[in-house]
Each structure stands twice: as structure tokens, then as C-alpha cells.
Amino acid sequence: MPLCLIRHTRVAVSGLCYGRLDVPLAASFAEETRAVRKAVALQFPDGLPPIWSSPSLRCRQLAEALGTPFRIDPRLQELNFGTWEGRTWAELDSPAARHWGDNWQTAAPPQGETLPELLDRLRAFLAERAATDAILLTHAGPIRALHHLVAGQSLEAAFRLPVGHGDVILLPQG
């Protein structure tokens, strides 16, 4: 039974570090949402399974646009980038940022979250729900982490996966 992972649609900012920060959606939201709706309808022609959404506005707006009830779960949020939230990647070019980039599997941004913490909250989410069809509206980080947790991919392989805005990804569950 597949786990359907959907990344939020494009945002109206670029070059900005955002994880927990709510950023506005791009003007293409309506068009991108139509494409997501079509892809999901093809995958689930008999009706949509339960939907869970990150509490981030960019995910909730997509969940609302699907036009069916959904639940919000904070464990589906993107990695917390701490004091880096809302700053440009250019201004974050520093020894601390390079340390995080070189040690991404264990280090955290200042006052932020580590990858093991992200993995722990996703493990807890998965443990609480039955292995049935579901749609998760979330972010690139959790989607890659779920490839590791559910599909058994190595962290290196999972975090190299391209995950585009509005991508609809079916992940078989063991």
C-alpha cells in the first residue's frame, strides 16, 4: 500500500533559508495545484485516502485546495534551521554553515534541529498510523527522510533525490 508524498508547490522567495518559516506561495499556485489534483486523482481513482499535512502554510494551503478533510501533524514539518531561518544563503556563508554542510547527518544549525531529530519525529509519526494508503503534504527534507525510513535507502542516496515543488511521489510501504 503506497504512501503518497507531496511536496508543497513553489514559493515566492528564492535564495532564502526557510524550514519552519512561513513564506508566501508563488503566483503559479493555482496552476500547480491543478496538476497535483490531477496526479492524485490518477493515483487514487476511487477516492483519496486520509491526508496529513505539515502545519506550514505552504502545505496547508495545498491541503485545503485538494478539497477534502485533512489532519495537521507538526512532525511533518521541514527541518528547523534555527537562527538561520529567513536569512539568505549568501549571508550564511560562514564556518558554522560549512560545518553543518560537511556534517549534515549529525550537526544542527544554531538553535536548530539535527537530522536524527527529524528522523525521530518521522519514525514516531509512522509508528502511530496504520500501514494503509495515505497522502502526506510535506517538504523536501521529510520526503527524503521518509525514503530512508520507509524504502530503506541510505541517507546519502535519499538526500540526493531530486524532490520538486508539487511532486507527487508514491513510496511503497513494507
TAMOPE-V57894 format. One record per residue. RES is the residue in one small letter. SS is DSSP state (hx for helix, st for strand, lp for the rest). D_FIRST is the distance of its C-alpha to the first C-alpha in whole Angstrom. Layout:
{{RES:SS:D_FIRST} {RES:SS:D_FIRST}}
This chain:
{{m:lp:0} {p:st:4} {l:st:7} {c:st:10} {l:st:13} {i:st:16} {r:st:19} {h:lp:22} {t:lp:25} {r:lp:28} {v:st:31} {a:lp:34} {v:lp:35} {s:lp:36} {g:lp:37} {l:st:36} {c:lp:34} {y:lp:32} {g:lp:29} {r:lp:30} {l:lp:32} {d:lp:32} {v:lp:33} {p:lp:33} {l:st:31} {a:lp:32} {a:lp:34} {s:lp:32} {f:hx:29} {a:hx:29} {e:hx:29} {e:hx:26} {t:hx:24} {r:hx:25} {a:hx:23} {v:hx:20} {r:hx:20} {k:hx:20} {a:hx:17} {v:hx:15} {a:hx:16} {l:hx:15} {q:hx:12} {f:lp:12} {p:lp:15} {d:lp:14} {g:lp:15} {l:lp:13} {p:lp:11} {p:st:13} {i:st:15} {w:st:16} {s:st:19} {s:lp:21} {p:lp:25} {s:lp:26} {l:hx:28} {r:hx:27} {c:hx:23} {r:hx:24} {q:hx:26} {l:hx:23} {a:hx:21} {e:hx:24} {a:hx:24} {l:lp:21} {g:lp:23} {t:lp:20} {p:lp:21} {f:lp:19} {r:st:20} {i:st:22} {d:lp:21} {p:hx:23} {r:hx:21} {l:hx:20} {q:lp:23} {e:lp:25} {l:lp:27} {n:lp:30} {f:lp:33} {g:hx:36} {t:hx:39} {w:hx:38} {e:lp:36} {g:lp:38} {r:lp:40} {t:st:40} {w:lp:39} {a:lp:42} {e:lp:44} {l:lp:41} {d:lp:43} {s:lp:44} {p:hx:44} {a:hx:42} {a:hx:39} {r:hx:40} {h:hx:39} {w:hx:36} {g:hx:35} {d:hx:36} {n:lp:34} {w:lp:31} {q:lp:29} {t:lp:32} {a:lp:34} {a:st:34} {p:lp:36} {p:lp:39} {q:lp:37} {g:lp:34} {e:lp:31} {t:st:30} {l:hx:27} {p:hx:26} {e:hx:26} {l:hx:24} {l:hx:21} {d:hx:23} {r:hx:22} {l:hx:18} {r:hx:18} {a:hx:19} {f:hx:17} {l:hx:14} {a:hx:16} {e:hx:16} {r:lp:13} {a:lp:10} {a:lp:7} {t:lp:6} {d:lp:5} {a:st:9} {i:st:11} {l:st:14} {l:st:17} {t:st:19} {h:lp:21} {a:hx:22} {g:hx:22} {p:hx:19} {i:hx:17} {r:hx:19} {a:hx:19} {l:hx:15} {h:hx:15} {h:hx:17} {l:hx:15} {v:hx:12} {a:hx:12} {g:lp:16} {q:lp:18} {s:lp:22} {l:hx:23} {e:hx:25} {a:hx:23} {a:hx:20} {f:lp:23} {r:lp:25} {l:lp:22} {p:lp:23} {v:lp:21} {g:lp:23} {h:lp:24} {g:lp:21} {d:lp:19} {v:st:15} {i:st:13} {l:st:9} {l:st:9} {p:st:6} {q:lp:6} {g:lp:8}}
